[in-house]
Amino acid sequence: MRKKIISTIGMMMVLFVCVGFSGNATAAEAAKSEAPIVKLSYVEVAHYWGWWYYKKEVEPTKGTKGDYGAPLDLAFIFEIENPNSFPVKLDEFKFTVAFEEFDVNTINATESQWIPAGKSNQLRVHSVIDGRQTLLSLMVTGGFKLKEKGISAFEQLEKWWTAVPEFSFPIHVKEGAAVFSSDKGAQVVPFTASYPE
């Protein structure tokens, strides 16, 4: 009976040691995991309608009167690299778009995708920027900056909308955050970029 108890205690000790080593290996693996890398490859003018702005006093050919500004559809193409030996899942992706030093839009992309171990995926995120909303934003939040530049909100909008096909001013990706998850847990990767660089 005494031999059985000693044998059982011995087996339990071996089991605890194995579990301990297994736990240490898992912790070591988690420590070795690297954050995925988010890089802006380029920006594309996906759809372009030129520059125009109509006030509500203008009689439309069809539809209702209103203050309307030209829309602008930009596509931001990102390379997302997974340097790990296991796949990671991109769960959320968000960033703010700025023309020069002025914020013009905030994007939230919630479509998920898996990035295989040691591979890269491309992510295309569209940002539709409206002339009217951008004008209001400039007048409310960018008034002092515009005054310092000696330019009106309408002049600034026209400059951006007519120059964007040549990318003759910097477009910034600010306050970017990509949320990744895997068997090792979740992590948030911050990113910023400018185009052209």
Helices and strands as residue ranges (DSSP letters): H 2-32, E 37-48, E 53-54, E 68-69, E 71-81, E 88-99, E 102-109, E 113-115, E 120-130, H 131-141, H 143-149, H 153-163, G 164-166, E 171-182, E 185-195
